[in-house]
């Protein structure tokens, strides 16, 4: 990965009302609330593999339009309460996993132990999203995306037989950062996995387009109320797994340590001799942590 440029509610939403004042701009209220309405899930296709059902679906978004997702669950229901996991992928084009397919194998492994997982599309599912985005709307897009992650939770938790005491959110890269905000303001996830995200959205959005001087300062101030590092402490006392790479070009060691320090006491922090994609060891540790924390029988 050479640069970010080339990297290319149950419907009961919890309101977050915070007054913020970016730079000299008029103060505005930051809210991740949205209107509760049925998600109208539609199945597009379904395949079975080793006792696991992989279903491609669409559903009505929190905003306008429909979103695509992959639902992974045991092919045969056991009748027992089932844990649930929401996966939010990374942004790494042109790699083929720079979309919701990143976590299919994770979800299949968990489904064999009775888990229901939802893997959602995001704006960065589109390979050219980063260079083509309207950077003047980064703040508004970010707020909207937190709502959409919460909407994904609506769809996941509306599946039959979900055990609401065992609901995890797993995010990588942008998925980790937006996931941190969503989990912080939504009480429904009971566990969170934060993979190779950084502490501020401006750390990455400033890669392109470039801003200098006062324009740069204003941009950083505008996005500052959304800094993931400010939301990570709010997840406590729910357990958090943080995974970082020691050779990550985009998340410095200092940033990783600062984020780990920001999380409450119920945390596990892992560092890997890897790049931003992490590695097989990280996958193994993540699976083991989820199996243990969600109390999945071997």
N, C-alpha and C positions, 0 to 999 in steps of 0.2 A: 504494500500500500504506500504509494509515493506522496499523495496529497489528498486532501478532502475533495479538491476539484476533480480528481480522477476517480474518486470513490463513486465517480460518475461519469341495573342497578337492579329478579327482582328490581323493579324499577323504583328505586328510592335514592336518587342521587343526593350526595352530601354537599351542601353549599360551602364554599370557602370565600369569605368576604374579607379582603385585605386592601387597605388603601395605600397606594404607592405613588411616588412622585418622581418619575424618571427625568433627570436633568431639570430644565426649566419648563418642561411641558406641564400641561394641566394634569392634576392628579386624577387617577382613574381607579376604579375598583376591579381587583383581580378576582374572578370567580370561575370555578370549574364546574358549576352547576349546569344542568341542562334539562329540557322538558322530558318528563317521563311519558313514554308511549310504547306500544308493542313493537318488537324488533322485526316482526314478519319474516322469520327465517325461511329461506327456500333452499332445498337441496339441488345441487347441479349434477353431482355424480357420486358414486360410492364404490369402493373396492375393499375386499377383505384380504388380510395378510397375516398368517400365523395367529389366528384368533383375534385379530385387531381389525376394526372397521375404520377406514380412512374416508371421510366424507368432505367433498368440496361443497361449500355453502355460500350464500350471500345473505345479508341482513340489512335492515334499514339503519342508517348511521344516526348518531346523535345530532349531526348537522343535516345537510341535504344529501340525497342520493343513497346509494347502497354500497356496502363494502364486501369484499371477498375474504373468505377465511377457510381454514381447514380444521375440521373437527375430528379428533382421534380418540377412540374409545373402545372398550372391549366389545367384540362382535356379539357376545351373548351377555345379557345383564345377569348379575349374580343375585340381585335382590338386596344386596348389602349397600349401605351408604357409601358413596364413592367420592374420593378426594378429587380436586380439580386444579388445573394449572393453566394460566394464561401466558402464552409466549409472545414476546415482542422482539422482532429480529433486528439485526444490525444493518449498516449501509456500507457495502464494500464492492461496488461494481468494478470490473466486469465479472467478479466471481459469481458462479451460479447460485450460491446460497445467500446472495444479497436480497433476500425476500423471505416470505414466511416459510419456505422450505428448509431454512437453516435448522429448525428444531424438529423436523418430522421424526428423525430417528430417536431423539430424546423422548418425544411423545409416544412413539410406538413402544419403547421400552417400558415406560410408565403404564401404558394401557394394559400390558401383559399382567400388571399387578393391580388392575382394577381402576386406574385413574382415567378421568376424562380431561382432555386437553383441547384448547382452542388456540390456533395460530392465526394471527390477524394480518391483513394487509395494512400498510402505512403509506404516507406520501413518498417515503424513501424506498418503497418497493420498486418504483420507477427508476431505472439506472441513471437517467439524466436529470433526476430531480434536483440535485444540489446546484449545478451550474445554471439550470433554467428557472429556478425558483425566483419569486419576487422578494428580494431581501428586505424590502421596506415592510413586508408583512410577516417577518420572522416571529415577532411577538404574538400577533394574532393567530398565526398558524400553530404556534407552540401551545397556546391556550386551548385551541380547538383540538389539538392532538391528545392532550390530557383527557378531554371529554370523550374522545373516541376510544381511548384505552378503557375508560370506565364503562363505555357502551359495550365493549368487548366482554367485560365482566358481566354485564346484564345477560348477554347471550349465553355465556358459559354457565352461569348459575341458574339459568332457566332450563338447563338440561335435567332430565328426571333423576331423582335420587342423589343429588349432590349433598355431600356432608359439608355444611357451611363452617365447620370448625377446622377444616383442612382445605384451604384455598390458597394457592401460591401464585405469585406473579414472577416471571423470569424475563429479564431484559438484557440485551447486549448492545453496547454502543449507544446510539440514539434511543434504542429501546429501553436501555437501563435508565437513561436520564429522564425520559418522559415517564417511564414506569415509576421512578422514585417519586415524582410529583403526584401521580395518580394514586399510588399506595398511601402516600402521606395524608391525602385528603379523603380517602375512601376506607371505611373500617372493614370492608368485606374481605380483602386479602389478609390471611393470617400469617403468611410468610413471604419473603421477597429475596430474589437473587439479583444482584447488581453486577453485571459483567462489563468490565473495561469501558466504563463511561467516565466522563470528566466532570469537573465541579461547576462549570459555567457554560451555557450554550454559546456565549460570545467567543469562548475559546476556539470553537469550531466554525461558527458562522462568519468569523472575521477572516477566514482563509480566502473567501471570495464572496462578494467583491471586496477589494481592499479599501480600508478607510484610514484616514490619517487625521491627526490633530483633534480638533473639537468634534468633528464628525464621528471619529472613533470613540471619543469619550461619551458622546450622547448615545451612541448605539449600545455601548456597554452598560450605561446607566439604565437604558430602557429595558434591557433584558435581565438586569440584575435581580428584580423581584422573582424571577423564575429559576434562579441558580439552584441546581439539584442539591448542592451542599447545604442549602438552607432548609431543604425539605427532608433530608435524610434523618435528622434527629427526631422528626415528628412521627416516624414509623414506630418508634419504641412504644411499648415493650415487645413488639412482635419480632421474632427472630429474622435476622438478615445474614445472608452469605454474600460476601464481596470477593470478586475474583479479578485480579490485575495481572498484567504481563510486565516483566522486567525490561523487555526490549520494545515497549510500546512507543511509537513515534508521536502519538497523539495524547497520551495520558502520562505525564511525568510521574516519577516516584514521589515527589513532594505532593502532587495533586492526589495521588492514590492514598498516601498516608493521611492527608488532611480529611479526605472523605471517610476513611476508616475511623479516624478519631471522632468524626461528627456523629457517627452512629452510636446508639445506646449500647448497653452492656450485653444485650442478647445478640451477639454477632460472632461470625466466623470470618476471618480474613485470610485469603490465600493469594500467594504470589507465585507466578510460573515463569520459567525460563522460556519465554515465548514472545511472539509479536501480538499485535492488536487482536488477531483472530483467536488468541489463546490456543489450547492444544488438547490432545487426547486425555492427558492427565486432568486437565480442568473439567472436561466432560465427565470423566469418571467421578471426580470429587463432587461435582454438581448433582449427578444422579444419586450418589450415596447420601448426600445431605438431604435431598428431597425425599428419598425413600425412608430415611430415619425420621425426619421432621414430620412427614405426612403419615407416618406409621403404616408403611406398606409392607405387607407380609412377603417374605422372599418366595 
